[in-house]
């Protein structure tokens, strides 16, 4: 799961619902540094009891790639997590075109390492693309229950 300001105050509740062994990529770049550290520590404590991994997006351990050029740069940085995006239309970037299967497969092969699917992902969509070679997937809206879904305007 990737955090986002649009998850709002329900973020801890959503983290509690994640399957054991999942991971959280903590973003929240819009927060002032002190406030961001407090929220990160809170999520780390919550995650520790559930065997969830929390990765701070600002620590340089995560790369999101959308093109060959970005993939080459990411490979040189050797991030712990490598996301390929967008696989599907996404509310995070409504103006971006999905990569398509052929381009996604080409980038996966170039990566030469485990890659996670991102962009409009949920469990059903992961089942559709897992056979292409993805090691897992990440998402934001996939973890929000109906009725909790915040508006698009809340995305910074």
Backbone as JSON Lines, residues from 0, in Angstrom:
{"i":0,"aa":"X","n":[0.84,-1.17,0.0],"ca":[0.0,0.0,0.0],"c":[0.89,1.24,0.0]}
{"i":1,"aa":"X","n":[0.46,2.25,-0.74],"ca":[1.15,3.54,-0.72],"c":[0.25,4.53,-0.01]}
{"i":2,"aa":"X","n":[0.82,5.31,0.88],"ca":[0.0,6.29,1.59],"c":[-0.15,7.54,0.73]}
{"i":3,"aa":"X","n":[-1.19,8.27,1.02],"ca":[-1.54,9.46,0.24],"c":[-2.4,10.33,1.13]}
{"i":4,"aa":"X","n":[-2.3,11.63,0.98],"ca":[-3.08,12.56,1.8],"c":[-4.58,12.3,1.67]}
{"i":5,"aa":"X","n":[-5.01,11.77,0.52],"ca":[-6.45,11.56,0.35],"c":[-6.99,10.46,1.25]}
{"i":6,"aa":"X","n":[-6.12,9.67,1.86],"ca":[-6.59,8.65,2.8],"c":[-7.04,9.28,4.11]}
{"i":7,"aa":"X","n":[-6.56,10.5,4.35],"ca":[-7.02,11.29,5.49],"c":[-6.8,10.61,6.83]}
{"i":8,"aa":"X","n":[-7.65,10.93,7.81],"ca":[-7.48,10.39,9.16],"c":[-7.77,8.89,9.25]}
{"i":9,"aa":"X","n":[-8.29,8.3,8.19],"ca":[-8.58,6.86,8.2],"c":[-7.36,6.0,7.93]}
{"i":10,"aa":"X","n":[-6.19,6.6,7.7],"ca":[-5.0,5.83,7.37],"c":[-4.67,4.74,8.39]}
{"i":11,"aa":"X","n":[-4.63,5.01,9.7],"ca":[-4.33,3.93,10.66],"c":[-5.35,2.78,10.58]}
{"i":12,"aa":"X","n":[-6.6,3.1,10.38],"ca":[-7.64,2.06,10.27],"c":[-7.38,1.19,9.03]}
{"i":13,"aa":"X","n":[-6.99,1.82,7.93],"ca":[-6.69,1.07,6.71],"c":[-5.47,0.19,6.92]}
{"i":14,"aa":"X","n":[-4.43,0.7,7.58],"ca":[-3.23,-0.09,7.83],"c":[-3.57,-1.31,8.69]}
{"i":15,"aa":"X","n":[-4.48,-1.16,9.64],"ca":[-4.89,-2.3,10.48],"c":[-5.56,-3.4,9.65]}
{"i":16,"aa":"X","n":[-6.13,-3.05,8.52],"ca":[-6.83,-4.04,7.68],"c":[-5.91,-4.72,6.67]}
{"i":17,"aa":"X","n":[-4.69,-4.25,6.52],"ca":[-3.79,-4.86,5.54],"c":[-3.47,-6.29,5.92]}
{"i":18,"aa":"X","n":[-3.31,-7.16,4.93],"ca":[-2.93,-8.54,5.23],"c":[-1.55,-8.58,5.89]}
{"i":19,"aa":"X","n":[-1.38,-9.48,6.86],"ca":[-0.08,-9.64,7.51],"c":[0.98,-9.9,6.45]}
{"i":20,"aa":"X","n":[2.15,-9.32,6.67],"ca":[3.24,-9.49,5.72],"c":[3.24,-8.47,4.59]}
{"i":21,"aa":"X","n":[2.24,-7.62,4.54],"ca":[2.18,-6.57,3.51],"c":[3.18,-5.46,3.85]}
{"i":22,"aa":"X","n":[3.24,-4.5,2.98],"ca":[4.11,-3.36,3.2],"c":[3.39,-2.05,2.99]}
{"i":23,"aa":"X","n":[3.93,-1.01,3.61],"ca":[3.39,0.34,3.48],"c":[4.52,1.25,3.0]}
{"i":24,"aa":"X","n":[4.31,1.9,1.87],"ca":[5.25,2.92,1.4],"c":[4.7,4.24,1.91]}
{"i":25,"aa":"X","n":[5.4,4.81,2.87],"ca":[4.94,6.05,3.51],"c":[5.39,7.24,2.69]}
{"i":26,"aa":"X","n":[4.41,7.98,2.14],"ca":[4.72,9.15,1.31],"c":[4.43,10.42,2.1]}
{"i":27,"aa":"X","n":[3.25,10.92,2.06],"ca":[2.85,12.14,2.79],"c":[3.89,13.25,2.69]}
{"i":28,"aa":"X","n":[4.36,13.51,1.49],"ca":[5.37,14.54,1.25],"c":[4.87,15.95,1.57]}
{"i":29,"aa":"X","n":[3.57,16.13,1.56],"ca":[3.0,17.47,1.76],"c":[3.03,17.93,3.22]}
{"i":30,"aa":"X","n":[3.26,17.02,4.15],"ca":[3.26,17.38,5.57],"c":[4.55,18.11,5.96]}
{"i":31,"aa":"X","n":[4.46,19.02,6.93],"ca":[5.68,19.61,7.49],"c":[6.53,18.49,8.09]}
{"i":32,"aa":"X","n":[7.86,18.59,8.03],"ca":[8.74,17.51,8.49],"c":[8.42,16.94,9.87]}
{"i":33,"aa":"X","n":[8.18,17.78,10.86],"ca":[7.92,17.28,12.22],"c":[6.61,16.48,12.25]}
{"i":34,"aa":"X","n":[5.6,16.98,11.6],"ca":[4.31,16.29,11.56],"c":[4.43,14.96,10.81]}
{"i":35,"aa":"X","n":[5.22,14.96,9.74],"ca":[5.42,13.75,8.95],"c":[6.13,12.68,9.79]}
{"i":36,"aa":"X","n":[7.15,13.09,10.57],"ca":[7.87,12.13,11.43],"c":[6.95,11.51,12.46]}
{"i":37,"aa":"X","n":[6.06,12.31,13.05],"ca":[5.12,11.8,14.06],"c":[4.21,10.75,13.43]}
{"i":38,"aa":"X","n":[3.66,11.05,12.25],"ca":[2.77,10.09,11.59],"c":[3.53,8.84,11.18]}
{"i":39,"aa":"X","n":[4.75,8.99,10.68],"ca":[5.57,7.84,10.3],"c":[5.82,6.94,11.51]}
{"i":40,"aa":"X","n":[6.21,7.51,12.64],"ca":[6.45,6.71,13.86],"c":[5.18,5.99,14.31]}
{"i":41,"aa":"X","n":[4.06,6.69,14.23],"ca":[2.78,6.08,14.62],"c":[2.49,4.86,13.74]}
{"i":42,"aa":"X","n":[2.69,5.0,12.44],"ca":[2.44,3.87,11.53],"c":[3.45,2.75,11.75]}
{"i":43,"aa":"X","n":[4.69,3.08,12.05],"ca":[5.7,2.05,12.31],"c":[5.34,1.23,13.54]}
{"i":44,"aa":"X","n":[4.84,1.9,14.6],"ca":[4.42,1.16,15.8],"c":[3.23,0.26,15.49]}
{"i":45,"aa":"X","n":[2.28,0.78,14.76],"ca":[1.1,0.02,14.38],"c":[1.5,-1.18,13.52]}
{"i":46,"aa":"X","n":[2.4,-0.97,12.59],"ca":[2.83,-2.02,11.67],"c":[3.63,-3.12,12.36]}
{"i":47,"aa":"X","n":[4.43,-2.75,13.35],"ca":[5.3,-3.72,14.02],"c":[4.5,-4.86,14.63]}
{"i":48,"aa":"X","n":[3.36,-4.55,15.2],"ca":[2.53,-5.57,15.82],"c":[1.82,-6.46,14.82]}
{"i":49,"aa":"X","n":[1.82,-6.08,13.56],"ca":[1.11,-6.85,12.54],"c":[2.05,-7.44,11.5]}
{"i":50,"aa":"X","n":[3.35,-7.37,11.76],"ca":[4.36,-7.87,10.81],"c":[4.22,-7.22,9.43]}
{"i":51,"aa":"X","n":[4.02,-5.92,9.43],"ca":[3.98,-5.14,8.2],"c":[5.3,-4.39,8.07]}
{"i":52,"aa":"X","n":[5.76,-4.22,6.87],"ca":[6.97,-3.45,6.61],"c":[6.58,-2.03,6.25]}
{"i":53,"aa":"X","n":[7.24,-1.05,6.82],"ca":[7.01,0.35,6.48],"c":[8.3,0.9,5.87]}
{"i":54,"aa":"X","n":[8.17,1.45,4.67],"ca":[9.32,2.02,3.97],"c":[9.04,3.51,3.77]}
{"i":55,"aa":"X","n":[9.98,4.34,4.19],"ca":[9.85,5.79,4.03],"c":[10.25,6.16,2.6]}
{"i":56,"aa":"X","n":[9.3,6.7,1.86],"ca":[9.53,7.06,0.46],"c":[10.65,8.1,0.3]}
{"i":57,"aa":"X","n":[10.87,8.93,1.32],"ca":[11.91,9.96,1.22],"c":[13.31,9.41,1.45]}
{"i":58,"aa":"X","n":[13.42,8.15,1.86],"ca":[14.74,7.57,2.14],"c":[15.44,7.07,0.87]}
{"i":59,"aa":"X","n":[14.81,7.21,-0.29],"ca":[15.44,6.78,-1.54],"c":[15.41,5.29,-1.78]}
{"i":60,"aa":"X","n":[14.58,4.57,-1.04],"ca":[14.53,3.11,-1.15],"c":[13.44,2.64,-2.11]}
{"i":61,"aa":"X","n":[12.67,3.58,-2.67],"ca":[11.55,3.25,-3.54],"c":[11.73,3.98,-4.87]}
{"i":62,"aa":"X","n":[11.47,3.27,-5.97],"ca":[11.49,3.92,-7.29],"c":[10.2,3.57,-8.02]}
{"i":63,"aa":"X","n":[9.62,4.59,-8.63],"ca":[8.46,4.4,-9.5],"c":[8.92,4.75,-10.9]}
{"i":64,"aa":"X","n":[8.75,3.82,-11.83],"ca":[9.21,4.07,-13.2],"c":[8.05,4.0,-14.18]}
{"i":65,"aa":"X","n":[8.16,4.85,-15.21],"ca":[7.1,4.95,-16.21],"c":[7.67,4.85,-17.62]}
{"i":66,"aa":"X","n":[8.99,4.72,-17.74],"ca":[9.63,4.72,-19.06],"c":[10.98,4.0,-18.97]}
{"i":67,"aa":"X","n":[11.56,3.76,-20.15],"ca":[12.88,3.12,-20.21],"c":[13.92,4.0,-19.51]}
{"i":68,"aa":"X","n":[13.87,5.29,-19.76],"ca":[14.85,6.21,-19.15],"c":[14.77,6.15,-17.62]}
{"i":69,"aa":"X","n":[13.56,6.21,-17.08],"ca":[13.4,6.15,-15.62],"c":[13.84,4.81,-15.07]}
{"i":70,"aa":"X","n":[13.58,3.73,-15.82],"ca":[14.0,2.4,-15.37],"c":[15.53,2.33,-15.3]}
{"i":71,"aa":"X","n":[16.21,2.84,-16.3],"ca":[17.68,2.81,-16.28],"c":[18.23,3.58,-15.08]}
{"i":72,"aa":"X","n":[17.66,4.75,-14.82],"ca":[18.1,5.53,-13.65],"c":[17.84,4.77,-12.35]}
{"i":73,"aa":"X","n":[16.67,4.17,-12.27],"ca":[16.31,3.44,-11.04],"c":[17.25,2.26,-10.81]}
{"i":74,"aa":"X","n":[17.58,1.53,-11.86],"ca":[18.47,0.38,-11.72],"c":[19.82,0.81,-11.15]}
{"i":75,"aa":"X","n":[20.32,1.95,-11.57],"ca":[21.59,2.46,-11.05],"c":[21.5,2.81,-9.57]}
{"i":76,"aa":"X","n":[20.33,3.28,-9.12],"ca":[20.14,3.65,-7.71],"c":[19.96,2.43,-6.81]}
{"i":77,"aa":"X","n":[19.58,1.3,-7.38],"ca":[19.37,0.05,-6.64],"c":[18.36,0.2,-5.5]}
{"i":78,"aa":"X","n":[17.14,0.61,-5.8],"ca":[16.13,0.75,-4.74],"c":[15.69,-0.61,-4.23]}
{"i":79,"aa":"X","n":[15.16,-0.63,-3.02],"ca":[14.62,-1.87,-2.45],"c":[13.33,-2.26,-3.14]}
{"i":80,"aa":"X","n":[12.52,-1.25,-3.49],"ca":[11.24,-1.49,-4.14],"c":[11.22,-0.77,-5.48]}
{"i":81,"aa":"X","n":[10.8,-1.49,-6.52],"ca":[10.7,-0.92,-7.85],"c":[9.28,-1.12,-8.36]}
{"i":82,"aa":"X","n":[8.58,-0.01,-8.57],"ca":[7.2,-0.04,-9.06],"c":[7.18,0.37,-10.53]}
{"i":83,"aa":"X","n":[6.39,-0.34,-11.34],"ca":[6.17,0.01,-12.73],"c":[4.75,0.55,-12.85]}
{"i":84,"aa":"X","n":[4.61,1.73,-13.46],"ca":[3.33,2.43,-13.43],"c":[3.14,3.32,-14.65]}
{"i":85,"aa":"X","n":[1.9,3.6,-15.02],"ca":[0.66,3.02,-14.55],"c":[0.25,1.82,-15.4]}
{"i":86,"aa":"X","n":[-0.15,0.75,-14.73],"ca":[-0.65,-0.42,-15.45],"c":[-2.07,-0.2,-15.94]}
{"i":87,"aa":"X","n":[-2.85,0.5,-15.14],"ca":[-4.25,0.8,-15.46],"c":[-4.48,2.29,-15.22]}
{"i":88,"aa":"X","n":[-5.62,2.78,-15.67],"ca":[-5.99,4.17,-15.38],"c":[-6.01,4.36,-13.87]}
{"i":89,"aa":"X","n":[-5.58,5.52,-13.41],"ca":[-5.46,5.76,-11.97],"c":[-5.96,7.15,-11.6]}
{"i":90,"aa":"X","n":[-6.59,7.23,-10.45],"ca":[-7.06,8.53,-9.96],"c":[-5.89,9.42,-9.56]}
{"i":91,"aa":"X","n":[-4.77,8.83,-9.2],"ca":[-3.61,9.62,-8.81],"c":[-3.08,10.46,-9.97]}
{"i":92,"aa":"X","n":[-3.16,9.92,-11.16],"ca":[-2.67,10.61,-12.37],"c":[-3.67,10.39,-13.5]}
{"i":93,"aa":"X","n":[-4.82,11.04,-13.44],"ca":[-5.89,10.77,-14.42],"c":[-5.51,11.12,-15.86]}
{"i":94,"aa":"X","n":[-4.5,11.94,-16.05],"ca":[-4.1,12.34,-17.41],"c":[-3.04,11.41,-18.01]}
{"i":95,"aa":"X","n":[-2.55,10.43,-17.27],"ca":[-1.53,9.51,-17.78],"c":[-2.19,8.32,-18.47]}
{"i":96,"aa":"X","n":[-1.6,7.87,-19.55],"ca":[-2.08,6.69,-20.27],"c":[-1.44,5.43,-19.67]}
{"i":97,"aa":"X","n":[-2.23,4.37,-19.48],"ca":[-1.65,3.11,-19.0],"c":[-0.58,2.61,-19.98]}
{"i":98,"aa":"X","n":[0.4,1.88,-19.45],"ca":[1.51,1.4,-20.26],"c":[1.08,0.4,-21.33]}
{"i":99,"aa":"X","n":[0.13,-0.44,-21.03],"ca":[-0.23,-1.52,-21.95],"c":[0.63,-2.75,-21.66]}
{"i":100,"aa":"X","n":[0.09,-3.91,-21.99],"ca":[0.76,-5.18,-21.66],"c":[2.13,-5.32,-22.31]}
{"i":101,"aa":"X","n":[2.23,-5.02,-23.6],"ca":[3.5,-5.24,-24.31],"c":[4.61,-4.35,-23.75]}
{"i":102,"aa":"X","n":[4.3,-3.1,-23.5],"ca":[5.31,-2.19,-22.96],"c":[5.68,-2.59,-21.53]}
{"i":103,"aa":"X","n":[4.67,-2.99,-20.76],"ca":[4.94,-3.43,-19.39],"c":[5.87,-4.64,-19.37]}
{"i":104,"aa":"X","n":[5.61,-5.61,-20.25],"ca":[6.45,-6.8,-20.31],"c":[7.88,-6.43,-20.72]}
{"i":105,"aa":"X","n":[8.02,-5.54,-21.69],"ca":[9.36,-5.12,-22.13],"c":[10.13,-4.48,-20.97]}
{"i":106,"aa":"X","n":[9.46,-3.61,-20.22],"ca":[10.12,-2.96,-19.08],"c":[10.44,-3.96,-17.97]}
{"i":107,"aa":"X","n":[9.54,-4.91,-17.74],"ca":[9.8,-5.95,-16.74],"c":[11.07,-6.73,-17.08]}
{"i":108,"aa":"X","n":[11.19,-7.11,-18.34],"ca":[12.37,-7.88,-18.77],"c":[13.65,-7.06,-18.63]}
{"i":109,"aa":"X","n":[13.56,-5.79,-18.96],"ca":[14.74,-4.91,-18.82],"c":[15.17,-4.76,-17.37]}
{"i":110,"aa":"X","n":[14.21,-4.77,-16.46],"ca":[14.51,-4.55,-15.04],"c":[15.43,-5.62,-14.49]}
{"i":111,"aa":"X","n":[15.21,-6.86,-14.87],"ca":[16.07,-7.94,-14.4],"c":[16.03,-8.16,-12.9]}
{"i":112,"aa":"X","n":[14.96,-7.78,-12.27],"ca":[14.79,-7.92,-10.82],"c":[13.3,-7.85,-10.51]}
{"i":113,"aa":"X","n":[12.88,-8.17,-9.29],"ca":[11.44,-8.11,-8.96],"c":[10.88,-6.7,-9.13]}
{"i":114,"aa":"X","n":[9.71,-6.63,-9.74],"ca":[9.03,-5.37,-9.99],"c":[7.59,-5.49,-9.49]}
{"i":115,"aa":"X","n":[7.1,-4.41,-8.89],"ca":[5.73,-4.36,-8.38],"c":[4.86,-3.53,-9.32]}
{"i":116,"aa":"X","n":[3.63,-3.98,-9.52],"ca":[2.67,-3.28,-10.38],"c":[2.03,-2.13,-9.62]}
{"i":117,"aa":"X","n":[1.83,-1.01,-10.3],"ca":[1.23,0.17,-9.68],"c":[0.39,0.9,-10.72]}
{"i":118,"aa":"X","n":[-0.62,1.59,-10.26],"ca":[-1.46,2.39,-11.14],"c":[-2.81,1.73,-11.37]}
{"i":119,"aa":"X","n":[-3.81,2.14,-10.58],"ca":[-5.14,1.58,-10.72],"c":[-5.25,0.13,-10.27]}
{"i":120,"aa":"X","n":[-4.33,-0.28,-9.42],"ca":[-4.26,-1.7,-9.03],"c":[-5.22,-2.03,-7.9]}
{"i":121,"aa":"X","n":[-5.67,-3.29,-7.93],"ca":[-6.41,-3.93,-6.85],"c":[-6.16,-5.43,-6.99]}
{"i":122,"aa":"X","n":[-6.74,-6.23,-6.11],"ca":[-6.45,-7.66,-6.14],"c":[-6.84,-8.31,-7.46]}
{"i":123,"aa":"X","n":[-8.01,-7.94,-7.99],"ca":[-8.46,-8.51,-9.25],"c":[-7.55,-8.16,-10.41]}
{"i":124,"aa":"X","n":[-7.12,-6.93,-10.46],"ca":[-6.22,-6.52,-11.54],"c":[-4.85,-7.17,-11.39]}
{"i":125,"aa":"X","n":[-4.41,-7.38,-10.15],"ca":[-3.14,-8.07,-9.97],"c":[-3.23,-9.5,-10.51]}
{"i":126,"aa":"X","n":[-4.36,-10.15,-10.3],"ca":[-4.53,-11.5,-10.86],"c":[-4.39,-11.47,-12.38]}
{"i":127,"aa":"X","n":[-4.81,-10.38,-13.02],"ca":[-4.72,-10.26,-14.48],"c":[-3.27,-10.09,-14.95]}
{"i":128,"aa":"X","n":[-2.43,-9.43,-14.16],"ca":[-1.06,-9.12,-14.63],"c":[0.03,-9.94,-13.95]}
{"i":129,"aa":"X","n":[-0.31,-10.7,-12.93],"ca":[0.71,-11.48,-12.22],"c":[1.49,-12.39,-13.17]}
{"i":130,"aa":"X","n":[0.79,-13.01,-14.12],"ca":[1.44,-13.94,-15.04],"c":[2.46,-13.24,-15.95]}
{"i":131,"aa":"X","n":[2.39,-11.92,-16.05],"ca":[3.38,-11.19,-16.86],"c":[4.74,-11.18,-16.18]}
{"i":132,"aa":"X","n":[4.76,-11.43,-14.86],"ca":[6.03,-11.48,-14.13],"c":[6.13,-10.52,-12.97]}
{"i":133,"aa":"X","n":[5.04,-9.86,-12.6],"ca":[5.09,-8.94,-11.47],"c":[5.22,-9.71,-10.16]}
{"i":134,"aa":"X","n":[6.02,-9.18,-9.25],"ca":[6.28,-9.81,-7.96],"c":[5.24,-9.43,-6.91]}
{"i":135,"aa":"X","n":[4.43,-8.43,-7.19],"ca":[3.42,-7.95,-6.25],"c":[2.81,-6.68,-6.81]}
{"i":136,"aa":"X","n":[2.07,-6.0,-5.96],"ca":[1.42,-4.78,-6.43],"c":[1.25,-3.79,-5.29]}
{"i":137,"aa":"X","n":[1.03,-2.54,-5.66],"ca":[0.77,-1.49,-4.69],"c":[-0.43,-0.68,-5.12]}
{"i":138,"aa":"X","n":[-1.05,-0.04,-4.16],"ca":[-2.21,0.78,-4.49],"c":[-2.58,1.69,-3.34]}
{"i":139,"aa":"X","n":[-3.5,2.57,-3.63],"ca":[-4.05,3.48,-2.63],"c":[-5.53,3.2,-2.48]}
{"i":140,"aa":"X","n":[-6.28,3.47,-3.54],"ca":[-7.73,3.31,-3.49],"c":[-8.17,1.87,-3.22]}
{"i":141,"aa":"X","n":[-7.35,0.9,-3.58],"ca":[-7.72,-0.5,-3.38],"c":[-7.99,-0.83,-1.91]}
{"i":142,"aa":"X","n":[-7.42,-0.05,-1.01],"ca":[-7.54,-0.33,0.42],"c":[-8.61,0.49,1.11]}
{"i":143,"aa":"X","n":[-9.27,1.35,0.35],"ca":[-10.3,2.21,0.93],"c":[-11.65,1.55,0.7]}
{"i":144,"aa":"X","n":[-12.4,1.36,1.76],"ca":[-13.73,0.75,1.64],"c":[-14.72,1.75,1.07]}
{"i":145,"aa":"X","n":[-15.74,1.2,0.42],"ca":[-16.81,2.04,-0.11],"c":[-17.4,2.87,1.02]}
{"i":146,"aa":"X","n":[-17.63,4.12,0.78],"ca":[-18.13,5.02,1.81],"c":[-17.02,5.79,2.5]}
{"i":147,"aa":"X","n":[-15.79,5.25,2.46],"ca":[-14.63,5.94,3.03],"c":[-13.91,6.74,1.95]}
{"i":148,"aa":"X","n":[-14.21,6.42,0.7],"ca":[-13.44,6.97,-0.41],"c":[-13.49,8.49,-0.44]}
{"i":149,"aa":"X","n":[-12.35,9.13,-0.22],"ca":[-12.3,10.58,-0.26],"c":[-12.4,11.08,-1.7]}
{"i":150,"aa":"X","n":[-12.59,12.35,-1.85],"ca":[-12.74,12.92,-3.18],"c":[-11.38,13.13,-3.84]}
{"i":151,"aa":"X","n":[-11.39,13.24,-5.14],"ca":[-10.18,13.49,-5.92],"c":[-9.55,14.83,-5.52]}
{"i":152,"aa":"X","n":[-10.36,15.78,-5.11],"ca":[-9.84,17.1,-4.75],"c":[-8.89,17.05,-3.57]}
{"i":153,"aa":"X","n":[-8.92,16.0,-2.76],"ca":[-8.06,15.92,-1.59],"c":[-6.63,15.5,-1.94]}
{"i":154,"aa":"X","n":[-6.39,15.13,-3.19],"ca":[-5.05,14.74,-3.59],"c":[-4.23,16.01,-3.78]}
{"i":155,"aa":"X","n":[-3.08,16.13,-3.09],"ca":[-2.28,17.36,-3.21],"c":[-1.63,17.46,-4.59]}
